[in-house]
Amino acid sequence: FWLRTLPVWIAAPLAGVTIALYGAPAGTVFFEWFVVRISEGSLVLALAAMFRVLAIGLPAVVLFATVDPTDLADGLAQLVRLPARFVLGALAGMRMLGLLADDWRALALARRARGVADRGRLRRLLGMAFALLVLSIRRGSALAVAMEARGLGASRRRTWARPSRFGAGDVLLLLAGAAISGTAVGVAIAVGAWNPALTG
């Protein structure tokens, strides 16, 4: 958990520091220099931004780390009734994401074996990124042809190997999410900090 969520724990304080230094000034100004202005309002905004990053980032990382992509695709297509072509294409793309790290490592080793990766770190990084882009496009094209050949783009209603059912765990997860959202909105309204993004 800690290793997977480490980027979120790093990003949250960085976002808070940035807003504290350059946020909109309000209330008492504690420090001011050039474009840096630390005030009471910017510190409150920084704290709120930090908690927002944690509140959104941590559940997202945990969710994506624990959900099987195939089960998610089955549920989206069978229960939510999303188009099967879109769902299966997204599933294939998610499965290919795992190969990017292996491809990057193989490209680095191949370039080192040829003596290309000895100097010029930025140039090497751009070259490897372009090579990885070309490799991904080729693999995506081959995958698209293979999926079309297997009839995944057919207009008829398709069948599914594993039926997806809405179980008690899914209901509990939705209720927990609704309770958290309702609590957050209720507390914001109670303390007078409710500021909806969409106002009519």
KAMOQUI-V778938 format. One record per residue. N is the residue number from 1. RES is the residue in one small letter. PHI is phi in radians with two decimals (* if undefined). OMEGA is omega as a letter, one per 40 degrees, with the letter a starting at -180 (NA if undefined). Layout:
N;RES;PHI;OMEGA, N;RES;PHI;OMEGA
This chain:
1;f;*;a, 2;w;-1.16;a, 3;l;-1.22;a, 4;r;-1.25;a, 5;t;-1.64;a, 6;l;-1.00;i, 7;p;-1.04;i, 8;v;-1.21;i, 9;w;-1.15;i, 10;i;-1.41;a, 11;a;-1.21;a, 12;a;-1.10;i, 13;p;-1.14;i, 14;l;-1.11;i, 15;a;-1.11;i, 16;g;-1.11;i, 17;v;-1.13;a, 18;t;-1.07;a, 19;i;-1.22;i, 20;a;-1.12;a, 21;l;-1.43;a, 22;y;-2.13;a, 23;g;-1.27;i, 24;a;-1.13;a, 25;p;-1.27;i, 26;a;-2.75;i, 27;g;1.33;a, 28;t;-1.25;i, 29;v;-1.63;a, 30;f;-1.59;a, 31;f;-2.65;i, 32;e;-2.56;i, 33;w;-2.74;a, 34;f;0.94;i, 35;v;-1.64;i, 36;v;-1.47;i, 37;r;-2.52;i, 38;i;-1.72;a, 39;s;-2.30;i, 40;e;-1.07;a, 41;g;-1.16;a, 42;s;-1.19;i, 43;l;-1.20;i, 44;v;-1.13;i, 45;l;-1.10;i, 46;a;-1.11;i, 47;l;-1.12;i, 48;a;-1.13;i, 49;a;-1.13;i, 50;m;-1.10;i, 51;f;-1.20;i, 52;r;-1.16;i, 53;v;-1.07;i, 54;l;-1.15;a, 55;a;-1.19;i, 56;i;-1.59;a, 57;g;-1.24;a, 58;l;-1.08;i, 59;p;-1.09;a, 60;a;-1.13;i, 61;v;-1.13;i, 62;v;-1.11;a, 63;l;-1.09;a, 64;f;-1.24;i, 65;a;-1.38;a, 66;t;-1.85;a, 67;v;-1.62;i, 68;d;-1.34;a, 69;p;-1.03;a, 70;t;-1.18;i, 71;d;-1.11;i, 72;l;-1.10;i, 73;a;-1.13;i, 74;d;-1.06;i, 75;g;-1.15;a, 76;l;-1.13;a, 77;a;-1.39;a, 78;q;-1.55;a, 79;l;-1.65;a, 80;v;-1.47;i, 81;r;1.16;i, 82;l;-1.28;a, 83;p;-1.05;a, 84;a;-1.09;a, 85;r;-1.11;i, 86;f;-1.14;a, 87;v;-1.13;a, 88;l;-1.23;i, 89;g;-1.14;i, 90;a;-1.15;i, 91;l;-1.10;i, 92;a;-1.09;i, 93;g;-1.12;i, 94;m;-1.14;i, 95;r;-1.20;i, 96;m;-1.33;a, 97;l;-1.06;i, 98;g;-1.13;a, 99;l;-1.38;a, 100;l;-1.08;i, 101;a;-1.13;i, 102;d;-1.14;i, 103;d;-1.12;i, 104;w;-1.08;i, 105;r;-1.14;i, 106;a;-1.15;i, 107;l;-1.11;i, 108;a;-1.10;i, 109;l;-1.17;i, 110;a;-1.14;i, 111;r;-1.18;i, 112;r;-1.17;i, 113;a;-1.14;i, 114;r;-1.51;i, 115;g;1.40;a, 116;v;-1.51;a, 117;a;-1.72;a, 118;d;-1.40;a, 119;r;-2.54;a, 120;g;1.27;a, 121;r;-1.06;a, 122;l;-1.16;i, 123;r;-1.11;i, 124;r;-1.12;a, 125;l;-1.10;i, 126;l;-1.14;i, 127;g;-1.11;i, 128;m;-1.20;i, 129;a;-1.12;i, 130;f;-1.17;i, 131;a;-1.10;i, 132;l;-1.17;i, 133;l;-1.10;i, 134;v;-1.08;i, 135;l;-1.09;i, 136;s;-1.17;i, 137;i;-1.13;i, 138;r;-1.10;a, 139;r;-1.16;i, 140;g;-1.11;i, 141;s;-1.12;i, 142;a;-1.12;i, 143;l;-1.17;i, 144;a;-1.10;i, 145;v;-1.12;a, 146;a;-1.13;i, 147;m;-1.19;i, 148;e;-1.13;i, 149;a;-1.15;i, 150;r;-1.56;i, 151;g;1.44;a, 152;l;-1.30;i, 153;g;-1.77;a, 154;a;-1.18;a, 155;s;-1.42;a, 156;r;-1.30;i, 157;r;-1.17;a, 158;r;-1.64;i, 159;t;-1.77;a, 160;w;-2.18;a, 161;a;-1.20;a, 162;r;-2.14;i, 163;p;-1.21;i, 164;s;-1.81;a, 165;r;-2.12;i, 166;f;-1.55;a, 167;g;-1.78;a, 168;a;-1.15;i, 169;g;-1.08;i, 170;d;-1.15;i, 171;v;-1.11;i, 172;l;-1.11;i, 173;l;-1.12;i, 174;l;-1.13;i, 175;l;-1.13;i, 176;a;-1.12;i, 177;g;-1.11;i, 178;a;-1.15;i, 179;a;-1.16;i, 180;i;-1.12;i, 181;s;-1.10;i, 182;g;-1.11;i, 183;t;-1.12;a, 184;a;-1.09;i, 185;v;-1.16;a, 186;g;-1.09;i, 187;v;-1.15;i, 188;a;-1.09;i, 189;i;-1.18;a, 190;a;-1.12;a, 191;v;-1.60;i, 192;g;1.39;a, 193;a;-1.83;a, 194;w;-1.24;a, 195;n;-2.43;a, 196;p;-1.13;a, 197;a;-1.24;a, 198;l;-1.82;i, 199;t;-2.07;a, 200;g;-1.51;NA
